[in-house]
Amino acid sequence: MGGTEQVINQIARGANLLGVDTDVLSLTSNGSAATIEIDGYQAHRVRLNFEIASTGFSLSAFPRFAELAKKADVIHYHYPWPFMDVVHFATGVKKPTVVTYHSDIIRQASLLVLYRPLQQRFLASVDKIVATSSNYVESSKVLGQYESKVSVIPIGLDKSTYPEPGKEKLNYWRQKLGNKFFLFVGVLRYYKGLHILLEAAQGLDYPIVIVGAGPIEQALKNQARALSLSNIYFLGYLPDTDKVALLMLCFSVLFPSHLRSEAFGIALLEGAMYGKPMISSEIGTGTTYINIANDTGLVIPPSDPLALRLAMRYLWEHPQESAAMGERAAKRYWSHFTAEKMVRSYVDLYQEIAACGSQSRNEKRGR
């Protein structure tokens, strides 16, 4: 699952444990439409018909959403997904609504001009907007327009849901990669800054492990080949057990995302959860809410291969200080970023807006 899907899963399964029945509606391009149970909640999949600018559209989503919305007390959207703005208005939703604002729209700047009227109408219509970090609220021009209805609920993870790799798995990766290596985990996308990482790796002999697949995977492999880099390990997509094993074994987690499309950084948070010192870029988003400069790791300017190379060298050559940063990263995870904290905050918000919606309906009946 990508970052947003992980967040939805954590909220839905956690809210279910607190007595909130949850239905999740999503699109699928693989297999037929279906409803299945996942971690105690209902996941409803409707067929994806086509995509425009990375936005999925589905004709069957309209009646399915309307059907699910009728029985719901609260509707929870995850933004950005312009198609759902259309569904929201087309189906005439009259329920309390909350939207988690994951990211500004960055790449599709030209299409944003066309979308902006719908965007503004949609965000103005919802009852509450949740940002995932205070950093993002401060740096987002869009969120600044709706300050009175914005709350901050940091993304949280439940470490107990992560698999525990056995000794065989750990030994396998130790033998393959050695006892000290840098690790990147994530979908290989344009905003992840991996081309910058490869430039930074020139002249270093530290093992750098890249876990994940994505649209720029081949381009990155070509770049590594052109730069004659022998210390880069592209491992592709791996099962969660292998990913956890690498998180446990790695020396440090690298997260060189250089654009605001990286609004939070789930993989960075996983590094903190496993007590690893981190290197990330200052892009005005949640990455610097997770990784505190010179405390839980190092924060560098974006798109700066030299700064990244020097940061890697500093951590590598100062193992005791790096270990202390990792310990502080783990403490920060437990105090700020557990799924329990996130879910409780959302359930409290659901109850608040549901109560307000009920009061509003009673007042209308009274009039």
C-alpha positions in Angstrom: 0.0 0.0 0.0 1.1 3.6 -0.6 1.1 6.2 2.2 -2.5 7.3 1.9 -3.7 3.7 1.8 -1.7 2.9 4.9 -3.3 5.9 6.7 -6.8 4.9 5.7 -6.2 1.3 6.9 -4.8 2.5 10.2 -7.7 4.8 10.8 -10.4 2.3 9.8 -9.0 -0.7 11.7 -8.3 1.5 14.8 -11.7 3.2 14.8 -13.3 -0.3 14.5 -11.6 -1.2 17.8 -13.2 1.9 19.4 -16.7 0.9 18.2 -16.9 2.9 15.0 -18.2 0.9 12.0 -16.3 2.0 8.9 -16.9 1.5 5.2 -14.0 2.4 2.8 -14.8 3.1 -0.8 -12.0 3.0 -3.4 -11.4 2.3 -7.1 -9.8 -0.8 -8.5 -8.1 -1.5 -11.8 -7.4 -5.1 -11.0 -10.1 -7.6 -10.7 -13.8 -7.1 -10.4 -15.8 -4.8 -8.1 -16.3 -6.4 -4.7 -16.8 -5.9 -1.0 -14.4 -7.6 1.4 -13.6 -7.4 5.1 -10.1 -6.1 6.0 -9.0 -5.8 9.6 -12.6 -5.6 10.9 -13.9 -3.0 8.4 -15.7 -3.2 5.0 -13.7 -2.3 1.9 -15.8 -1.6 -1.1 -14.1 -1.6 -4.5 -15.6 -0.2 -7.6 -14.2 -0.4 -11.1 -11.8 2.3 -12.4 -13.0 3.4 -15.8 -10.3 5.8 -16.8 -7.6 8.2 -15.5 -6.9 11.8 -16.2 -3.7 13.4 -14.7 -3.3 10.6 -12.2 -6.9 11.0 -11.0 -9.1 7.9 -11.3 -12.7 8.1 -12.5 -15.5 5.6 -12.0 -19.2 5.7 -13.2 -20.2 3.1 -10.7 -18.8 5.1 -7.8 -21.7 7.5 -7.9 -24.5 5.1 -7.0 -22.2 3.1 -4.6 -21.1 6.2 -2.7 -24.7 7.5 -2.5 -25.8 4.1 -1.1 -23.0 4.1 1.6 -23.5 7.7 2.4 -27.2 7.2 3.3 -26.3 5.0 6.3 -23.2 6.9 7.4 -23.1 9.4 10.3 -19.9 11.0 9.0 -18.3 11.1 5.6 -14.5 11.2 5.6 -12.7 12.2 2.4 -9.0 12.0 1.6 -7.7 14.9 -0.5 -6.5 15.4 -3.2 -8.9 13.4 -5.4 -10.8 15.8 -7.6 -13.2 13.0 -8.8 -14.5 12.7 -5.3 -15.3 16.4 -5.2 -17.6 15.8 -8.2 -19.2 12.8 -6.5 -19.7 14.8 -3.3 -21.8 17.4 -5.1 -23.4 15.1 -7.7 -24.9 12.9 -4.9 -26.0 15.8 -2.8 -24.4 14.7 0.5 -26.1 16.2 3.5 -24.0 14.5 6.2 -21.2 15.9 8.5 -18.0 15.8 6.5 -14.3 15.8 7.3 -11.4 15.8 4.8 -7.8 14.8 5.5 -5.7 17.2 3.4 -2.7 15.1 2.5 -1.1 17.4 -0.1 -1.3 20.5 -2.2 -1.6 19.8 -5.9 1.9 20.4 -7.2 2.6 18.7 -10.5 -0.6 19.4 -12.4 -0.3 23.2 -12.1 -1.9 23.9 -15.4 -4.9 21.7 -14.7 -5.2 23.3 -11.3 -6.3 26.5 -12.9 -9.4 24.6 -14.3 -9.9 22.7 -11.1 -9.6 25.5 -8.6 -13.2 26.7 -8.6 -14.4 23.1 -7.7 -11.5 22.8 -5.2 -12.6 26.0 -3.4 -16.2 25.0 -3.4 -15.5 21.5 -2.1 -13.2 22.7 0.8 -15.6 25.4 1.7 -18.4 22.9 1.9 -16.8 20.4 4.3 -17.2 20.8 8.1 -13.5 20.1 9.1 -10.2 19.9 7.3 -7.4 17.9 8.9 -3.8 18.6 8.0 -1.1 16.0 8.9 1.4 18.4 10.4 1.6 22.0 11.6 4.5 22.5 9.1 2.2 21.8 6.2 -0.5 24.2 7.5 2.1 27.0 7.7 3.4 26.4 4.2 0.2 25.7 2.3 -1.5 28.7 0.7 -4.6 26.6 0.2 -5.0 25.7 3.9 -4.4 29.3 4.8 -7.8 30.2 3.2 -9.7 27.8 5.6 -7.8 28.4 8.8 -10.9 28.5 11.0 -11.8 24.9 10.1 -8.3 23.3 10.0 -7.1 20.9 12.7 -3.8 19.0 12.9 -3.8 15.3 13.4 -0.3 13.7 12.7 -0.3 10.4 10.9 0.4 7.5 13.2 1.5 3.9 12.8 0.8 0.8 14.8 4.1 -1.0 15.2 2.3 -4.1 16.5 0.8 -4.6 13.0 4.2 -4.9 11.4 5.5 -8.5 10.9 8.4 -9.7 13.1 11.1 -11.2 10.8 12.8 -14.4 12.1 16.5 -15.0 12.5 16.7 -16.7 9.1 15.4 -13.6 7.3 17.7 -11.3 9.3 20.7 -13.4 8.6 19.8 -13.6 4.9 19.9 -9.8 4.5 23.0 -9.5 6.7 24.9 -11.8 4.4 23.6 -10.1 1.3 24.2 -6.5 2.4 26.6 -6.5 5.3 26.2 -5.0 8.8 26.1 -1.3 7.9 24.0 0.2 5.1 21.8 3.2 4.3 18.2 2.5 3.4 15.5 4.1 1.2 11.9 2.7 1.2 9.1 4.0 -1.0 7.5 4.1 -4.4 10.0 5.3 -7.0 8.3 8.5 -8.1 9.6 11.8 -9.5 9.4 13.7 -6.2 11.4 11.2 -4.1 14.7 12.8 -5.0 16.4 9.5 -5.8 18.2 11.0 -8.8 19.8 13.4 -6.2 20.7 10.5 -4.0 22.5 8.7 -6.9 24.5 11.9 -7.6 25.4 12.2 -3.9 26.5 8.5 -3.9 29.4 9.3 -6.3 32.7 9.0 -4.5 31.2 7.1 -1.5 31.6 3.4 -0.9 28.7 3.1 1.6 26.1 0.5 0.6 22.8 2.2 -0.3 19.7 0.0 -0.5 16.7 1.1 -2.4 13.5 -0.8 -1.7 10.5 -0.2 -3.9 9.2 -0.1 -7.5 7.6 2.7 -9.5 7.5 4.6 -12.8 11.1 5.9 -12.7 12.7 2.7 -11.6 14.4 2.0 -15.0 15.6 5.6 -15.4 17.2 5.4 -11.9 19.0 2.1 -12.9 20.2 3.7 -16.1 21.5 6.7 -14.1 23.3 4.4 -11.6 24.9 2.6 -14.5 25.9 5.8 -16.3 27.6 7.0 -13.0 29.3 3.6 -12.6 27.9 3.2 -9.1 28.6 -0.2 -7.6 27.3 0.5 -4.1 23.6 0.9 -5.0 21.3 -2.1 -4.4 17.9 -1.9 -6.2 15.8 -4.5 -4.5 12.4 -3.7 -6.1 9.2 -4.4 -4.3 9.6 -6.6 -1.2 7.1 -8.2 1.2 6.6 -6.4 4.5 8.6 -9.0 6.4 11.7 -8.2 4.3 11.0 -4.5 4.6 10.9 -4.7 8.4 14.1 -6.8 8.4 15.9 -4.1 6.4 14.5 -1.4 8.7 15.8 -3.3 11.7 19.2 -3.9 10.2 20.0 -0.6 8.4 22.3 2.0 9.8 20.2 5.0 8.7 17.1 5.9 6.7 17.4 8.2 3.7 14.5 10.3 2.5 15.7 12.8 -0.1 12.3 13.9 -1.4 12.8 17.4 -2.8 9.3 18.6 -3.8 6.2 19.4 -1.7 4.4 16.5 -3.3 6.0 14.6 -0.4 3.6 15.9 2.2 4.5 13.7 5.1 6.6 10.7 4.6 5.3 7.4 5.9 8.6 5.6 5.2 10.5 8.3 7.1 8.2 7.7 10.1 8.8 4.0 9.8 12.5 4.8 10.2 11.8 6.7 13.4 9.6 3.9 14.6 12.6 1.5 14.3 14.9 3.9 16.0 17.1 4.9 13.0 18.8 8.3 12.4 17.3 10.0 9.4 18.4 12.3 6.6 15.6 14.3 4.9 15.2 17.6 3.0 13.6 20.8 4.2 10.6 21.2 1.9 8.1 22.8 4.3 6.1 19.6 4.9 5.6 16.9 7.5 9.1 15.4 6.8 10.6 18.0 9.0 7.9 17.4 11.6 9.1 13.8 11.8 12.8 14.4 11.5 14.0 17.2 13.7 17.3 18.7 12.5 20.3 17.7 14.6 18.1 15.8 17.0 16.5 12.8 15.3 18.7 13.1 12.2 20.0 15.6 9.7 18.0 18.0 7.5 19.5 19.3 4.3 18.5 21.7 1.6 16.4 20.1 -1.2 18.0 19.1 -4.5 21.6 19.4 -3.1 23.7 16.3 -3.8 26.7 17.7 -2.0 24.8 18.4 1.2 23.3 14.9 1.0 26.8 13.4 0.5 28.2 15.3 3.5 25.2 14.3 5.7 25.7 10.6 4.8 29.4 10.9 5.5 28.8 12.6 8.9 26.4 9.9 10.1 28.7 7.2 8.9 31.8 8.6 10.6 30.0 9.4 13.9 28.2 6.1 14.8 27.7 6.9 18.5 26.0 10.3 17.7 24.0 8.6 15.0 22.8 5.9 17.4 21.7 8.6 19.9 19.7 10.4 17.1 18.0 7.0 16.4 17.1 6.6 20.0 15.6 10.1 20.1 13.7 9.3 16.8 12.1 6.3 18.5 11.1 8.3 21.5 9.5 10.9 19.2 7.6 8.2 17.4 6.1 6.9 20.7 5.2 10.4 22.0 3.7 11.8 18.7 3.1 9.3 16.0 1.3 6.2 17.3 -1.8 5.0 15.5 -3.6 5.0 18.8 -3.1 8.7 19.2 -4.1 9.4 15.6 -7.2 7.2 15.7 -8.4 8.6 19.0 -8.1 12.1 17.6 -10.1 11.2 14.5 -12.8 9.4 16.6 -13.1 12.5 18.8 -13.5 14.6 15.7 -16.1 12.3 14.2 -18.1 12.5 17.4 -17.8 16.3 17.5 -19.0 16.9 14.0 -21.7 14.2 14.2 -23.1 15.9 17.3 -23.0 19.3 15.6 -24.8 17.9 12.6 -27.4 16.3 14.8 -27.9 19.6 16.6 -28.2 21.5 13.3 -30.8 19.1 12.0 -32.9 19.4 15.2 -32.7 23.2 15.0 -34.0 23.1 11.4 -36.9 20.8 12.5 -37.7 23.3 15.3 -37.9 26.1 12.8 
